[in-house]
Amino acid sequence: MTVAVIFTSRRSESHDEEYAAVATRMEELAHEQPGFISITGVRDPVSREGITVSYFRDDDSARAWKAQAEHLHAQRRGIEDFYEEYSVTVAEVIRDYRFARP
């Protein structure tokens, strides 16, 4: 079973450079996690709203990512400094298909 962790947020208007560094590090760290499959995200610079979707092999892998020590620290920084609001949805992927032009 593949699990999608869907993180939606609205960024605060401060700490932009520090946020960018932490976000880059979290993406690098996610790639190192056992069970990690992929990550993709977008952010609207005007509204500061964003969505990041991470895919993991199973729920245990997704839970291990949430509990990873450096990620826990980043989560605390998010609450204290980086976000006005956020939500996390964890969902089982039932179907997945793609299209790509050659």
C-alpha positions in Angstrom: 0.0 0.0 0.0 1.4 3.4 -1.0 0.7 6.3 1.4 0.4 10.0 0.4 1.2 12.6 3.0 -0.5 15.8 1.8 0.8 19.0 3.5 -1.1 22.2 2.8 0.0 25.5 4.3 -0.1 29.2 4.3 3.4 30.7 5.0 4.0 33.6 7.4 5.5 36.8 5.9 8.8 36.4 7.8 11.9 34.2 7.9 11.8 33.6 4.1 15.5 32.8 3.7 15.6 30.6 6.8 12.4 28.8 5.7 13.9 28.1 2.2 17.0 26.5 3.8 14.9 24.4 6.1 12.6 23.3 3.3 15.5 22.3 1.1 17.1 20.3 4.0 13.7 18.6 4.7 13.4 17.5 1.1 17.0 16.1 1.1 16.3 14.3 4.4 13.0 12.9 3.1 14.9 11.2 0.2 17.1 9.4 2.8 14.1 7.9 4.7 13.4 4.2 4.4 10.2 3.7 2.4 10.3 7.1 0.8 9.1 7.1 -2.8 8.8 10.8 -4.0 7.9 14.3 -3.1 6.5 17.2 -5.1 5.2 20.6 -4.1 4.1 24.0 -5.3 3.6 27.4 -3.6 1.8 30.5 -4.8 4.1 33.5 -4.0 1.2 35.9 -3.8 -1.1 34.0 -1.4 1.8 32.2 0.2 -0.3 29.0 0.1 1.3 25.8 -0.8 0.9 22.1 -1.1 3.5 19.3 -0.8 2.7 15.7 -1.3 5.2 13.0 -0.2 4.7 9.4 -1.0 5.8 6.5 1.1 5.8 2.7 0.7 3.5 2.3 3.7 2.0 3.9 6.8 4.9 2.8 9.0 7.4 4.6 6.7 5.2 7.8 6.8 5.0 7.6 10.6 8.8 7.2 10.9 9.3 10.3 8.7 7.0 12.3 11.0 9.0 11.1 14.0 12.4 11.7 12.5 14.4 14.0 15.0 15.5 16.7 12.5 12.0 16.7 10.9 10.4 17.1 14.4 12.6 20.2 15.0 11.5 21.6 11.6 7.9 21.0 12.5 8.4 23.0 15.7 10.0 25.8 13.8 7.0 25.7 11.4 4.6 26.3 14.2 6.8 29.0 15.8 8.0 30.9 12.8 7.1 29.7 9.3 3.4 29.1 9.0 0.2 30.9 9.6 -1.7 27.6 9.3 -1.2 24.2 7.9 -2.9 20.8 7.6 -1.7 17.3 7.1 -3.7 14.6 5.4 -2.4 11.0 5.2 -4.2 8.9 2.6 -3.8 5.4 1.1 -3.3 5.6 -2.6 -6.0 3.5 -4.4 -5.0 4.2 -8.0 -2.1 6.0 -9.7 -1.5 6.6 -13.4 0.5 9.0 -15.4 0.8 10.7 -18.8 3.9 12.2 -20.3 4.7 13.3 -23.8 7.7 11.6 -25.4 
